[in-house]
Amino acid sequence: MRTPHRTATRTAARTAAVGLVAALAAGAAPPSATAAEPALSGATAVPTCVWGAPGARVEVEHRDMPPYSRISVRRAGREVGFARVIGSGRAGADVLLPPGREPVVLEVTAGPGPASTSVPVRVGTCDLWAGVADHNATSNLPIGPVDERVAVTVRTGVAHRGPLGWLYSTPLGVHAVGGAIGDAYEGELRGTHGELGRPTTSEFGVPGDPAVRYNGFEHGNVYWSPATGAHEVHGAVFARYAELGHERSALGLPVTHERPTPVRPGAYNHFRGGSLYWSPATGAHEVLGAIRDEWARRGWEASALGFPVTGERDWGGYRRSDFEGGYLLWSPAGGVSAHRLDGSPL
């Protein structure tokens, strides 16, 4: 004889089983297979300084996100970066931020769904470091972390050693000089006591070509590329180089430091596309291409032409450079010809 209790229990079980089968047949997921809500957690943001631009590396843990979900990083409601994810794990995005020292709050969101988290970050001050501790708190360091306890005296300041160079603290700011540029600066260029003076920037990539690097100094720059190495340009030669457009000019990157001219008082730098020559009487002027080759063949500034007194310019279908003792003309058809000041052949 069945008891009423057992009969009721079995009836309820059969009813539940029939309901589950019907639900599965209709395409519903069983209770144990219900999809978990997408979630973000553990967001971190580390200040960065890349090519001179302040920013942050934002990373976040994510789980149960649909494939290729977009994780958006926003500041004050505006997207400043994003990442796409596959499966669960950790995703990261590099974002740019305005310069400053005050903390910024970034919101990390994912869709579809309500998953979000916020994370504060101290904006990377890049080349506006307040000191050693401020520098060490910023990632992507050009010279690595430096030891605040170990310093050497430099002109009007101190320098702290890092694994890849020096961090200079002077009245002109806190600036990092490292790598091949640092080797040249601290070596034959004599550091803060040399012609360049104290650093005014850290090492940055040049606009449009971050593989080419430079450091700014009181009286010039040091440029580096894989093809040319590290070379400085300073003083009046640097001023003319800047007028022409630095490395974007026809001169291109320097291939020598500034050197004194061997016979007459003056100085010069050679570049990939030509040379810049300076003398007290003539100032600094560029000599380019085939005209420079002819001038070199004749003996540079020690020749009858002397120092250049103008840069190269268009002249009636020719390219022309003027010198103390004459001028050189170039045309595609005729090549280079030399002339005295009165126009007669030289």
C-alpha positions in Angstrom: 0.0 0.0 0.0 1.4 3.3 -1.1 1.5 6.2 1.4 0.0 9.5 0.3 3.4 11.2 0.9 5.4 8.9 -1.4 2.7 9.1 -4.1 2.8 12.9 -4.1 6.6 13.1 -4.2 6.8 10.8 -7.2 4.1 12.7 -9.0 5.9 16.0 -8.5 9.2 14.5 -9.8 7.5 13.2 -12.9 5.9 16.6 -13.5 9.2 18.4 -13.1 11.0 15.9 -15.4 8.3 16.4 -18.1 8.6 20.2 -17.8 12.4 20.0 -18.1 12.2 17.8 -21.3 9.7 20.2 -22.8 11.9 23.2 -22.0 15.0 21.6 -23.5 13.0 20.7 -26.6 12.0 24.4 -26.9 15.7 25.4 -26.8 16.0 26.6 -23.2 19.2 25.9 -21.3 19.1 23.6 -18.3 19.5 25.4 -14.9 23.1 24.3 -14.5 24.0 25.7 -18.0 22.6 29.2 -17.5 25.2 31.7 -19.0 27.2 33.6 -16.4 27.0 37.4 -16.5 30.1 39.0 -18.2 32.4 40.5 -15.6 35.4 42.8 -15.4 37.6 43.0 -12.3 41.1 43.8 -11.1 41.6 46.9 -13.4 45.0 48.5 -13.1 46.4 51.6 -14.8 50.2 52.4 -14.9 51.4 55.8 -16.1 53.4 55.7 -19.3 55.6 58.0 -21.3 56.0 56.9 -24.9 57.7 59.1 -27.5 57.1 62.0 -25.2 53.4 61.5 -24.9 51.8 61.0 -21.4 49.4 58.1 -21.1 48.6 54.9 -19.3 48.7 51.1 -19.8 45.3 49.9 -18.6 44.8 46.2 -17.9 41.7 44.3 -16.6 40.6 40.8 -15.8 37.6 39.6 -17.9 35.5 36.5 -17.9 32.6 35.1 -19.8 32.8 37.7 -22.5 31.5 36.8 -26.0 34.3 36.3 -28.6 35.8 39.6 -29.9 34.0 41.7 -27.2 35.1 45.3 -27.1 36.5 46.5 -23.8 36.4 50.3 -23.9 38.5 52.7 -21.8 36.8 56.1 -21.2 37.8 59.4 -19.6 35.0 61.8 -18.7 32.7 59.8 -21.0 35.0 59.9 -24.0 36.7 56.8 -25.3 40.5 57.1 -25.2 41.3 53.4 -25.9 39.9 49.9 -26.4 40.8 46.2 -26.6 39.1 43.2 -28.1 39.2 39.9 -26.2 38.8 36.2 -27.0 37.8 33.9 -24.1 38.6 34.8 -20.5 41.8 36.2 -19.2 43.5 39.6 -19.0 43.3 42.4 -21.6 45.2 45.6 -22.0 45.0 48.9 -23.9 47.5 51.8 -24.2 45.8 55.2 -23.9 47.0 58.8 -24.3 46.2 61.3 -21.6 46.6 65.1 -21.2 49.8 66.2 -19.4 49.5 66.9 -15.6 50.2 65.6 -12.2 46.7 65.2 -10.8 45.1 61.7 -10.8 42.7 60.8 -13.6 39.8 58.3 -13.2 39.4 56.0 -16.2 36.2 53.9 -16.6 36.7 50.4 -18.2 33.5 49.0 -19.7 32.5 46.0 -21.8 29.5 45.3 -23.9 27.1 44.0 -24.5 26.1 43.9 -20.8 26.6 46.1 -17.7 30.2 45.0 -16.9 32.3 48.0 -15.9 35.0 49.0 -13.4 36.9 52.2 -12.7 40.5 52.8 -12.0 42.5 55.9 -11.0 45.9 56.7 -12.6 48.4 59.4 -12.0 49.0 60.9 -15.4 52.5 60.2 -16.7 54.3 63.5 -16.6 56.9 62.4 -19.2 59.5 65.1 -19.4 58.0 67.1 -16.5 59.2 64.8 -13.7 59.4 66.4 -10.3 62.3 64.3 -9.2 63.8 60.8 -9.0 60.7 59.3 -7.3 58.4 60.8 -9.8 60.5 59.5 -12.7 60.7 56.0 -11.2 56.9 55.9 -10.8 56.4 56.2 -14.5 56.7 53.1 -16.7 58.5 52.9 -20.1 61.5 54.6 -18.7 64.1 55.5 -21.3 67.0 54.7 -18.9 65.2 52.4 -16.4 64.7 53.1 -12.7 67.5 55.1 -11.0 68.8 54.9 -7.4 68.0 58.1 -5.5 70.7 57.4 -3.0 73.6 57.5 -5.6 74.3 60.8 -7.3 77.2 62.6 -9.0 77.6 66.3 -9.2 77.2 68.0 -12.6 77.1 71.7 -13.6 74.4 73.3 -11.4 72.9 70.0 -10.4 73.2 66.2 -9.9 72.8 63.1 -12.0 71.5 59.7 -10.9 72.7 56.5 -12.7 70.2 54.1 -14.2 70.8 50.8 -16.0 70.8 52.5 -19.4 71.9 56.1 -18.7 71.6 59.1 -16.4 68.8 61.2 -15.0 69.9 64.8 -14.8 68.4 67.2 -12.2 69.3 70.8 -12.9 67.4 74.2 -12.9 66.4 73.3 -16.4 64.4 70.3 -15.2 64.7 66.5 -14.7 65.7 64.8 -17.9 66.9 61.4 -18.9 69.9 60.9 -21.3 70.8 57.3 -22.2 71.8 54.7 -24.7 74.0 55.7 -27.6 73.1 59.3 -27.1 74.1 59.2 -23.5 77.4 57.5 -24.4 78.3 60.2 -26.8 77.1 63.0 -24.5 79.0 61.7 -21.4 82.0 60.7 -23.5 83.6 62.9 -26.2 81.0 65.6 -25.8 81.9 66.1 -22.1 78.5 66.2 -20.7 77.2 69.3 -19.0 80.6 70.9 -19.3 80.7 70.5 -23.1 79.4 72.7 -25.9 75.9 71.3 -25.7 75.4 72.3 -22.1 72.7 70.8 -19.8 69.9 68.6 -21.1 66.5 70.4 -21.8 64.5 67.3 -22.9 64.7 63.5 -22.4 65.2 61.2 -25.3 62.2 61.3 -27.7 61.4 59.9 -31.2 61.4 62.5 -34.0 58.0 63.4 -35.4 56.9 60.9 -38.0 59.8 58.5 -37.4 60.1 57.2 -33.8 63.0 54.9 -34.8 65.1 58.1 -35.0 65.8 59.5 -31.6 67.0 62.8 -30.2 67.8 64.6 -27.0 67.6 68.4 -26.6 70.3 70.4 -24.8 70.9 74.1 -24.0 72.8 74.8 -27.2 71.8 72.0 -29.6 70.6 68.4 -30.1 72.0 65.0 -30.3 70.4 62.8 -33.0 70.6 59.0 -33.3 69.4 56.5 -35.9 70.4 52.9 -36.6 72.1 54.0 -39.9 74.0 57.1 -38.6 74.7 56.6 -35.0 74.7 59.4 -32.4 75.9 62.9 -33.5 75.4 66.4 -32.2 74.6 69.7 -33.9 75.0 72.9 -31.9 75.5 76.7 -31.9 75.0 78.7 -35.2 75.1 75.5 -37.3 72.3 74.1 -35.2 70.3 77.3 -35.6 70.6 77.1 -39.4 69.7 73.4 -39.3 66.6 74.2 -37.3 65.6 76.9 -39.9 65.8 74.3 -42.6 63.6 71.8 -40.8 66.1 69.7 -38.8 66.2 66.0 -40.0 63.2 66.6 -42.4 65.3 69.0 -44.5 67.4 68.1 -47.5 70.3 67.7 -45.2 68.8 64.8 -43.3 70.5 63.4 -40.2 74.0 64.4 -39.1 76.8 61.9 -39.7 79.5 63.8 -37.7 79.8 66.0 -34.6 80.6 69.6 -35.3 84.3 69.9 -36.1 86.7 72.9 -36.6 87.7 73.6 -40.2 91.4 72.7 -40.6 92.9 75.7 -42.4 90.7 78.8 -41.8 88.7 79.6 -38.7 85.3 78.0 -38.9 83.3 74.9 -38.1 81.2 72.3 -40.0 78.8 69.3 -39.7 78.4 66.7 -42.4 74.9 65.3 -42.9 73.5 62.5 -45.1 72.4 65.0 -47.7 75.1 67.6 -47.5 77.1 69.9 -45.1 76.7 73.0 -43.0 79.7 75.3 -42.8 80.1 78.3 -40.5 82.7 81.0 -40.2 82.8 84.3 -38.2 82.6 86.4 -41.4 80.0 84.4 -43.3 77.7 82.7 -40.8 76.2 79.2 -41.3 75.1 78.0 -44.7 74.3 74.6 -46.3 76.0 73.0 -49.3 74.1 70.1 -50.9 74.4 67.3 -53.4 76.5 67.6 -56.5 77.4 71.2 -55.7 78.9 70.0 -52.4 80.8 67.2 -54.2 82.4 69.8 -56.6 83.3 72.1 -53.7 84.9 69.2 -51.9 86.8 68.2 -55.0 88.3 71.7 -55.2 89.3 71.8 -51.5 86.3 72.9 -49.5 86.8 76.3 -47.7 90.5 76.3 -48.5 89.8 76.5 -52.2 89.5 79.7 -54.3 85.8 79.6 -53.6 86.2 79.9 -49.8 83.3 79.6 -47.4 79.7 79.5 -48.6 77.8 82.8 -48.1 74.3 81.5 -49.1 72.4 78.3 -49.1 71.5 76.5 -52.3 68.7 78.1 -54.3 66.9 78.1 -57.7 68.5 80.5 -60.3 67.2 80.6 -63.8 66.8 76.8 -64.4 70.0 76.1 -62.3 70.7 75.4 -58.7 73.2 77.9 -57.3 75.3 78.3 -54.2 77.4 81.4 -53.6 80.8 81.5 -52.0 83.3 84.1 -50.9 85.2 83.8 -54.1 82.5 82.9 -56.6 79.6 80.5 -57.1 78.7 77.0 -58.3 75.9 76.2 -60.7 74.2 72.9 -61.3 71.7 71.7 -63.9 70.6 68.2 -64.9 72.0 68.6 -68.4 75.3 70.3 -67.7 76.2 69.1 -64.2 78.2 71.6 -62.0 80.2 74.6 -63.3 82.3 77.0 -61.2 82.4 80.8 -61.7 84.2 83.8 -60.3 82.2 86.6 -58.8 82.3 88.4 -62.2 80.7 85.3 -63.9 83.9 84.1 -65.7 84.8 80.4 -65.4 86.8 79.4 -62.4 
